[in-house]
Amino acid sequence: MTVLDLAKEWLRYAQSDLNTATHMFYDVHTKETEISCYHSQQCAEKALKAYLVSKGITPPYTHDLLELSNLCTAQEKDFSNLQPCCVSLNPYSVHTRYPNELEIDDTIAKLALDKAQFVYQFVVKKIQGNINGQNDGTNDEFPTD
């Protein structure tokens, strides 16, 4: 398997998490906000790992989005634009899996979903741009909380 094939596989898993987060937020009644947030964090984590893999870097065994985004920023500075998203999504890797750890309402869950989608799309554009030798419009900033 090539580096690009492996990166695509990481992105496929990230997309699956994004699909699950979306389904749990929009299609399940009552909304499963905690599960949606968990899968939003997982989407961002796997997308960042896909980028590292695309650069030939073995991603560390971590759920820490800040650590992963810092590794990505070392490769391309505009990954620093993802820091606010990573700060927001980071707690959802563990705390959403246990009762009474976090209170998550619809607004918080929707924001997590939006941030995960932003990270995913940012990374996809970066990987595609690197394949094509371009860097086109991926330095957009996501609004902070």
C-alpha positions as CSV (number, residue, x, y, z in Angstrom):
1,M,0.0,0.0,0.0
2,T,1.4,3.4,-1.0
3,V,1.5,6.4,1.4
4,L,-1.3,8.0,-0.6
5,D,-3.4,4.8,-0.4
6,L,-2.9,4.7,3.3
7,A,-3.8,8.4,3.6
8,K,-7.0,7.8,1.6
9,E,-7.9,4.9,4.0
10,W,-7.5,7.2,7.0
11,L,-9.7,9.7,5.2
12,R,-12.3,7.0,4.6
13,Y,-12.4,6.3,8.3
14,A,-12.6,10.0,9.1
15,Q,-15.6,10.4,6.6
16,S,-17.3,7.4,8.3
17,D,-17.0,9.1,11.7
18,L,-18.3,12.3,10.2
19,N,-21.3,10.4,8.7
20,T,-22.0,8.8,12.0
21,A,-21.8,12.1,13.9
22,T,-24.2,13.7,11.4
23,H,-26.6,10.7,11.6
24,M,-26.6,10.8,15.4
25,F,-27.3,14.5,15.4
26,Y,-29.9,14.8,12.6
27,D,-31.6,11.4,12.3
28,V,-31.9,9.9,15.7
29,H,-34.6,11.0,18.0
30,T,-33.8,12.0,20.7
31,K,-30.5,13.4,19.4
32,E,-27.5,11.5,20.6
33,T,-25.4,14.6,21.2
34,E,-22.6,12.9,23.2
35,I,-22.1,10.2,20.5
36,S,-22.2,12.9,17.8
37,C,-19.5,14.9,19.6
38,Y,-17.4,11.7,20.1
39,H,-17.5,10.9,16.4
40,S,-16.8,14.6,15.5
41,Q,-13.6,14.4,17.5
42,Q,-12.7,11.0,15.9
43,C,-13.3,12.5,12.4
44,A,-10.8,15.4,13.1
45,E,-8.3,13.0,14.7
46,K,-8.3,10.6,11.7
47,A,-8.2,13.5,9.2
48,L,-5.1,14.9,10.9
49,K,-3.5,11.5,10.9
50,A,-4.3,11.1,7.2
51,Y,-2.4,14.3,6.5
52,L,0.6,13.1,8.5
53,V,0.5,9.8,6.7
54,S,0.4,11.6,3.3
55,K,3.6,13.3,4.3
56,G,5.2,10.0,5.2
57,I,5.0,10.5,8.9
58,T,3.7,7.7,11.1
59,P,1.1,9.3,13.4
60,P,1.5,8.9,17.1
61,Y,-0.9,6.8,19.1
62,T,-2.8,9.6,20.6
63,H,-6.3,11.2,20.7
64,D,-4.8,14.6,21.4
65,L,-5.9,16.8,18.6
66,L,-3.5,19.6,19.7
67,E,-0.5,17.3,19.5
68,L,-1.6,16.1,16.0
69,S,-2.3,19.6,14.8
70,N,1.1,20.8,16.0
71,L,2.8,18.0,14.0
72,C,0.8,19.1,11.0
73,T,1.7,22.8,11.6
74,A,5.4,21.8,11.6
75,Q,4.8,20.7,8.0
76,E,2.5,23.5,6.9
77,K,2.1,26.6,8.9
78,D,-1.6,27.3,8.1
79,F,-2.6,24.2,10.0
80,S,-2.4,26.6,13.0
81,N,-5.8,27.8,11.8
82,L,-7.2,24.5,13.1
83,Q,-6.1,25.2,16.7
84,P,-9.5,26.6,17.9
85,C,-11.3,23.6,16.4
86,C,-8.9,21.2,18.0
87,V,-9.2,22.9,21.4
88,S,-13.0,22.6,21.2
89,L,-13.1,19.0,20.0
90,N,-10.3,17.6,22.2
91,P,-12.5,16.8,25.3
92,Y,-14.9,14.7,23.3
93,S,-12.4,11.8,22.7
94,V,-13.0,10.5,26.3
95,H,-15.4,12.5,28.3
96,T,-18.4,11.9,26.0
97,R,-18.2,8.1,26.6
98,Y,-19.1,8.3,30.3
99,P,-22.2,9.6,32.1
100,N,-22.1,13.0,33.8
101,E,-18.7,14.0,32.4
102,L,-19.9,16.8,30.1
103,E,-23.2,18.5,29.5
104,I,-23.7,18.7,25.8
105,D,-26.8,20.4,24.3
106,D,-27.8,20.6,20.7
107,T,-25.9,23.9,20.1
108,I,-22.7,22.4,21.4
109,A,-23.1,19.2,19.4
110,K,-23.9,21.2,16.2
111,L,-20.8,23.3,16.7
112,A,-18.7,20.2,17.2
113,L,-20.1,18.7,14.0
114,D,-19.3,21.9,12.0
115,K,-15.8,22.0,13.4
116,A,-15.2,18.4,12.5
117,Q,-16.4,19.0,9.0
118,F,-14.2,22.1,8.7
119,V,-11.1,20.1,9.8
120,Y,-12.0,17.2,7.4
121,Q,-12.4,19.5,4.4
122,F,-9.3,21.5,5.3
123,V,-7.2,18.3,5.3
124,V,-8.8,16.9,2.1
125,K,-7.9,20.1,0.3
126,K,-4.4,20.1,1.7
127,I,-3.7,16.5,0.6
128,Q,-5.2,17.1,-2.8
129,G,-3.3,20.4,-3.2
130,N,0.0,18.6,-2.2
131,I,-0.7,15.9,-4.8
132,N,-1.4,18.5,-7.4
133,G,1.5,20.7,-6.3
134,Q,-0.9,23.5,-5.3
135,N,-2.1,25.2,-2.2
136,D,-5.4,26.6,-3.1
137,G,-7.7,28.4,-0.6
138,T,-7.1,26.2,2.4
139,N,-6.1,28.9,4.7
140,D,-9.6,29.8,5.7
141,E,-10.2,30.3,9.4
142,F,-13.0,28.7,11.3
143,P,-14.9,31.0,13.6
144,T,-14.1,30.5,17.2
145,D,-16.7,29.7,19.9
